[in-house]
Amino acid sequence: MTIIQLTQAGVEITLIAIAITLLTFTVNKVMINQDELEKVQKRTKEINKNMKEKTKSKEEDIIKKAQEEQKELMELMGKQFKMSMKPMIITIIPILIIFAAIKAKYDKIGVTATLFGIKLTWFWWYLIIALITSSLLNKIYTIIRQYKKTKKEGKQNAKTK
């Protein structure tokens, strides 16, 4: 049994999925201040951890602090939402147009790929490829970003010596 079998349409969908995922990934990384996003996500994680601990308490002042942190959390989540909306607004219309064209062309074909014996239409094959591509791009981006951060910290430490 073959693990993956692709029709010509499956190959085309693969290339389209990779291209669209790469485009949206790039737009997101260019339009969102990654340092600011990282700070917001880090603080959000801290607040969530603190709130879990504080909600177990029965003391009034600790509960009050948890409520204050909850307000800050809501503000941070709003900020994060605004950051992610900018690139989405830019990419959504072109992607919807592309999807309409893909649907018009490939809906008639039926099966575009077979994965472990499961027959997949264009949509499911597109989704699988897009998820895999997105995961790989995020992993690569994270590694590169971490490398740059470590290199930058190393240069700063060398300057202070």
C-alpha positions as CSV (number, residue, x, y, z in Angstrom):
1,M,0.0,0.0,0.0
2,T,1.3,3.4,-1.0
3,I,1.3,6.1,1.8
4,I,0.5,9.0,-0.5
5,Q,-0.9,9.0,-4.0
6,L,-1.5,12.3,-5.8
7,T,-3.3,13.1,-8.9
8,Q,-2.2,16.0,-11.1
9,A,-4.9,18.1,-9.2
10,G,-3.3,16.9,-5.9
11,V,0.1,18.2,-7.0
12,E,-1.5,21.5,-8.0
13,I,-3.4,21.8,-4.7
14,T,-0.1,21.1,-2.8
15,L,1.7,23.9,-4.5
16,I,-1.3,26.3,-4.0
17,A,-1.5,25.4,-0.3
18,I,2.2,25.9,0.2
19,A,2.1,29.3,-1.7
20,I,-0.9,30.6,0.2
21,T,0.5,29.5,3.6
22,L,3.8,31.0,2.8
23,L,2.2,34.3,1.8
24,T,-0.1,34.6,4.8
25,F,2.8,33.6,7.1
26,T,5.0,36.3,5.6
27,V,2.3,39.0,5.8
28,N,1.7,38.1,9.5
29,K,5.4,38.3,10.4
30,V,6.0,41.5,8.5
31,M,2.9,43.3,9.8
32,I,2.9,42.2,13.4
33,N,5.6,43.6,15.7
34,Q,7.0,40.2,16.8
35,D,8.8,41.6,19.9
36,E,5.7,43.3,21.1
37,L,3.6,40.2,20.4
38,E,6.1,38.1,22.4
39,K,5.9,40.5,25.4
40,V,2.1,40.4,25.3
41,Q,2.1,36.6,25.1
42,K,4.6,36.2,27.9
43,R,2.7,38.6,30.2
44,T,-0.6,36.9,29.4
45,K,0.9,33.5,30.4
46,E,2.2,35.0,33.6
47,I,-1.2,36.5,34.5
48,N,-3.0,33.2,33.8
49,K,-0.5,31.3,36.0
50,N,-0.9,33.9,38.8
51,M,-4.7,33.9,38.5
52,K,-4.9,30.1,38.9
53,E,-2.9,30.3,42.1
54,K,-4.9,33.4,43.4
55,T,-8.3,32.0,42.7
56,K,-7.6,29.1,45.1
57,S,-7.2,31.6,47.9
58,K,-10.1,32.7,50.1
59,E,-8.4,36.0,51.2
60,E,-10.1,39.2,50.1
61,D,-7.0,41.1,49.1
62,I,-5.6,38.2,47.0
63,I,-9.0,37.9,45.2
64,K,-9.0,41.6,44.6
65,K,-5.5,41.4,43.0
66,A,-6.7,38.5,40.8
67,Q,-9.5,40.7,39.6
68,E,-7.1,43.5,38.8
69,E,-4.9,41.1,36.9
70,Q,-8.0,39.9,35.0
71,K,-8.6,43.4,33.8
72,E,-5.0,43.6,32.6
73,L,-5.4,40.2,30.9
74,M,-8.5,41.5,29.0
75,E,-6.5,44.5,27.8
76,L,-3.6,42.3,26.7
77,M,-6.0,40.0,24.8
78,G,-7.6,42.9,23.1
79,K,-4.2,44.2,22.1
80,Q,-3.2,40.8,20.7
81,F,-6.5,40.5,18.8
82,K,-5.9,44.0,17.2
83,M,-2.4,43.0,16.2
84,S,-3.6,39.8,14.5
85,M,-6.5,41.6,12.7
86,K,-4.4,43.8,10.5
87,P,-2.8,41.0,8.4
88,M,-6.0,39.1,8.4
89,I,-7.9,42.0,6.8
90,I,-5.2,42.2,4.1
91,T,-5.2,38.5,3.3
92,I,-8.8,37.5,3.7
93,I,-10.2,38.9,0.4
94,P,-7.5,37.5,-1.9
95,I,-7.7,34.1,-0.2
96,L,-11.5,34.0,-0.6
97,I,-11.1,34.8,-4.3
98,I,-8.5,32.1,-4.7
99,F,-10.6,29.6,-2.8
100,A,-13.6,30.3,-5.1
101,A,-11.4,29.7,-8.1
102,I,-10.0,26.5,-6.5
103,K,-13.5,25.3,-5.7
104,A,-14.7,26.0,-9.2
105,K,-11.8,24.1,-10.8
106,Y,-11.4,21.1,-8.4
107,D,-14.9,20.4,-7.0
108,K,-15.7,18.4,-10.2
109,I,-12.6,16.2,-9.9
110,G,-13.4,14.5,-6.6
111,V,-10.4,12.7,-5.2
112,T,-7.2,14.6,-5.5
113,A,-5.1,12.6,-3.1
114,T,-5.0,9.3,-1.2
115,L,-3.4,9.3,2.2
116,F,-3.0,5.9,3.9
117,G,-5.8,4.6,1.8
118,I,-8.1,7.4,2.6
119,K,-9.4,9.3,-0.4
120,L,-9.3,13.0,0.0
121,T,-11.0,15.8,-1.9
122,W,-9.2,19.0,-2.7
123,F,-10.3,20.8,0.5
124,W,-9.0,18.1,2.9
125,W,-5.8,17.7,1.0
126,Y,-5.3,21.5,1.0
127,L,-6.0,21.7,4.8
128,I,-3.5,18.9,5.5
129,I,-0.8,20.5,3.4
130,A,-1.5,24.0,4.8
131,L,-1.3,22.8,8.4
132,I,1.9,20.9,7.8
133,T,3.5,23.9,6.0
134,S,2.3,26.3,8.7
135,S,3.8,24.1,11.5
136,L,7.1,23.8,9.6
137,L,7.3,27.6,9.0
138,N,6.5,28.4,12.6
139,K,9.1,25.9,13.9
140,I,11.8,27.3,11.5
141,Y,10.9,30.9,12.4
142,T,11.1,30.1,16.1
143,I,14.5,28.5,15.7
144,I,15.9,31.4,13.7
145,R,14.4,33.9,16.1
146,Q,15.9,32.1,19.1
147,Y,19.3,31.9,17.4
148,K,19.3,35.6,16.6
149,K,18.2,36.4,20.2
150,T,21.0,34.2,21.6
151,K,23.5,35.8,19.2
152,K,22.4,39.3,20.2
153,E,22.7,38.5,23.9
154,G,26.1,37.0,23.4
155,K,27.3,40.3,21.7
156,Q,25.8,42.3,24.5
157,N,27.6,40.2,27.1
158,A,30.9,40.6,25.2
159,K,30.5,44.4,25.2
160,T,29.9,44.5,29.0
161,K,33.1,42.5,29.8
